[in-house]
Amino acid sequence: MSDNTSNENMIDLCSMSFIRLLSVVAVLILVTGCATNGNTKDPYESFNRDMHDFNLKVDDYVMKPVAEGYQFITPEFVDKGVTNFFGNLQGVRLTINDLLQAKFQDAGFDALRLLVNSTVGIGGLFDVATEIDIPRGNEDFAQTLGAWGVPSGPFLVLPFVGPTSPRAMGGVVGDAPLNPISYIGYAPASIGLQAVNITDTRADLLQLDDVIEEMKDYSLMRDAYLQRQEYLVSDGEITDDFDDDEFYDEDDEVSDSIQ
């Protein structure tokens, strides 16, 4: 293998793994250097709150303005096509995780969606599968780990990543090989596509700014994330175990309406 090829492979590896490596480093710092507060569900609350504030500033000053600019210059049909394209790429992840959880009917539907949208939908630019009522799953490797009995671990908020957990980060690593973009052999193209995907996703969330504004409250964001993860792993069969006194600070305002 030539030195040029070796360098290109190294660059591509770095571009695919930067955020995951950042997450792992952050977790190692937490595990080895941060004192816990005795709260078993949010043991790193002080660190998490600082990272939550940091991420809010990144969103306010970088992500949201970029998303607004993207939405302003992008025609609606192009924006929709971009969203459909990246959504179709998730079909590989959905199908494999369906199979890993022995959800064979869901796997069939997700595989059929991928086939239909990739062909009739012209590479996923058009969501034909939804138009003909083929249902879409919502599985990822983090849910697969949960289905296999892997505990979530402590709640974490990481820079640029947001709310997560050790199991969720393991899910990101497990899903990485199932992302077709990861196999693009040209690092700038891979990075560019990932950037477009992130920007398009944030632009699509602009219509939910009222909800996002509520999620700026740390306690509300944490509760919603944890309940959402339990809902996904249990396929909607959740139990109400979020009333443990140790989970909340005295100043927390708990909303019973979070689903």
N, C-alpha and C positions, 0 to 999 in steps of 0.2 A: 504494500500500500504506500502511495506517495505521501510526502509530507503535506502537500496541498489538500489531498483527500482527507488525511487525518485531521488537519486543521478545520476543514469544513464540517466534518462529523462532530468535532468538539464544539464548534459554534452552534450547530443545530441542537446538540444535546443541551447546551446551556439555555438556549432560547425556549426549549420545551419544558425545562425543569426549574426555572428561576423562582417562580412563585412557590412551588412545592418545597424547594430547598430553603427558601426564606421561612416558610411555615415550620419546617423541621427545626431550623436553628432557633426560632422563637420558642418552640416548645422545649427544646433542650435548656434554653435560658430559664424558662419558667420552672422546669423540674429541678434544676440544679441550683438556681440562685434566688428564687423568689419564695418568700415565706408565705405560708397559707394562713387563712383567717379562721379556720375551723368550720367554715361552711362547706359541707360535703358536696353541694351541687354547684357552688361558685367559689371555689377555694382561692382563685386568683382575681378576686373582684377588683381590687385596687388597680392592678395591671390592666385588667379588661376595660375598666372605665377610662383609663388614659388612652388605650388603643381605640376605644369607641369614639372619643373626642377627636383623636387624630384622624380617623377615617371620615368623620363628618366634615372636617376641614378639607380633606382631599376631595370629597364629593362636592362640597360647596364651591371650591375654588378651581377645581380641575374637571372632574367628571361631568358634573351637571352643565357647566358652560360649553364643554366640548359636545355633549349630547344635544344641547339646544342648537348649537351651530350646525351639527350634522342634520338634525331634523329640519332646520330652516332651508338648507341648500339641497336636500334630497327630496325628489318628487315622491309622492305617497306610494305610487306603484313600485318604485325602485326600493323604497324602504321596506315594503311588504315582501318583495322578492328576496331581499337580503335576509330578513327574518325567517322566511320559509326555507332558504338555503341552509342556514346554520341549524335550524330546527330539524331538517331532514338528516343532517349528519349525525344527530343524536340517535337515529334509528339503530345504529350498530350497537351503541351502549345499551339502549333499551332492550333490544332483543337478547343480547348475551346475559344481561342481568336477570331478565325474565327466566331464561333457561337455568341459570345458577340457583334460582329460587323455586325451580320446578313449576313455574307458572306457564305451562305449555300453550294454553290458549292465548294468553297475552303475548307470548313470544311469536305465535303465528300471526297475530294481528299487527304487531310492530314490524315484523319482517315483511309482511304484505304492504304495509304503509311505505316502508323504505323502497320496496320494489316499484310500487306504483308511482310514487313521487319522483323517484330517480329516473324513471322512463317517461311515462306520460306527462309528469310534472316538469320535464326538462331539467334534470339535475337538481330537483328540489325547489326550483324557483316558484313553482305553483303547487299549492297544497291540495292536490286533487283528491288525496285520500280522505281528507276531512269532508270534502264536497260530497263524496259518496258514502259517508258515514262509517268509515273504518275507524274503530276506536284507537286511541293512543294511550300507551302506558306512561308510567312516570317513575321507573326504577333506575337506581344507580348502585354503584358498588358499596356505598355507605349503607344503603338499605339492605343490600345483600349480606353484609357483615352483621347487621342487626338481626336479620332473619336467621343467621347462623348462631346467634346467641352472643355475639361480641358486644360487650357493654359500651355505652357511649363514651364514658370517661368524663372528666371535668369540662365544664363549659369554658370556652376560650374565645377571646376576640384578638385577632392578629392583624398587624398592619397590612393594608391593601387587600386583605382577604375577608375581614369581617367576622361575624359570629361563626364559630365552628366547634369542633371537638376532636379528640384523637381519632375516634372512629370515622368522623367525616373526612379528616385529612387522609386516613388510610383509603377511604373511598375515592378521593381525588387521584391518589397514586394508582389505584387499581383501575380507574376509568381511563387514565391517560393513554394506554395502548389501544383503547377502543375509539379514540378520536382520530378520524382520517387525516386531519390537519397535521398530526404528529409525524406523519410519514412523508411529508413534503421534504424533499432533499435540499431545499434552498432556504436557508435561515431567514433572510429578509422577507420572503413570501410567507413563511409560516408565522413570523412575528406580525406581519401586516394583517393577515387574516384574523389572527387572534385579537388584534387591536380593533379591527372593524366589528368583530363579534361583540366585544365588550362595549364598544360605543353604541352599537345598534341596540343591545340589550338595555343599556341605560336610557337611551332615547325612548324606547318603548315604555319605560317606567315613568316617564314624565307625566303621563296622564294620572298616575297614582301619587302625585306629590303630596296630597293631603295625608295619605296613609304613611308615606315616607317621613313626613313631618312628625307624625305621632311616634314613629320608631326612633326618633332622636332621643327620646327618653330611654335611658339605659335599661331600667327595670322592665319596661314594657317590651323593648326589643328582645331582651333575654327570655322573658316568659313566652313570648310569641314564637321565638326560634325553637325553644325546647319542646313546646307543645306540638309545633309543626313537625319536628323530627320524630316524635313519638307517634304522631298520626300517620306519617308516611311508613314507618317501619311496621306498624301494626295494621296497615291497610284500613285505617279509620276506626279500629276498635281500641280506643284509648281509655285509660283509667285515670281518674282524677287523683293524682298523687302530687299535686303542686301546692298543697295547702300546708306543707311542713313548715313550721315556724322558723327552722334554721335556714330556710331558703331565702327569706326576706330580711332586709334591713328594716329598722324601725321607721325610716323615712320613706320606704318604698310605697308607691301607690299601686295596688294590685287591681287589675281589671279582670272581672270574672267573665267578660264578654269575648275574650280571645278564643278563637276556635283553631 
